Amino acid sequence: MYEVIVRWHDLKDDNHQYHIGDIYPREGLKPNKKRIQELSSTSNIRGIPLIKKIEKKVADDGEQESEN
């Protein structure tokens, strides 16, 4: 799962708009590894990373929780 770090429109998903803090991919979308790499690096049309991986961390009770 990835967090949107810059507002952008997905040109490969009917211009779906993502806002800062949104989760990528949206429900129902299954991007391939190449697309994830493109969006999380400078190798996209904007030239800046648009998403970042949400790391999981383990809570004191052993449950996994998302880092936000």
Residue pairs with C-beta under 8 A, 6 or more apart in sequence:
1 23
1 24
1 53
1 54
1 66
2 23
2 24
2 25
2 36
2 39
2 40
2 51
2 52
2 53
2 54
3 21
3 22
3 23
3 24
3 51
3 52
3 54
3 68
4 18
4 19
4 20
4 21
4 22
4 23
4 24
4 50
4 51
5 20
5 49
5 50
5 51
5 52
6 20
6 46
6 48
6 49
6 50
7 17
7 18
7 19
7 20
8 17
8 18
8 46
8 50
9 15
9 16
9 17
9 18
10 16
10 17
10 18
11 45
12 35
13 26
13 29
16 26
16 29
18 24
18 26
18 50
23 54
24 31
24 39
24 51
25 31
31 39
36 51
37 43
38 44
39 49
39 50
39 51
40 49
40 50
40 51
40 52
40 53
41 49
42 48
42 49
44 50
54 66
54 67
54 68
55 67
56 64
56 65
56 66
56 67
57 64
57 65
57 67
58 64
58 65
59 65
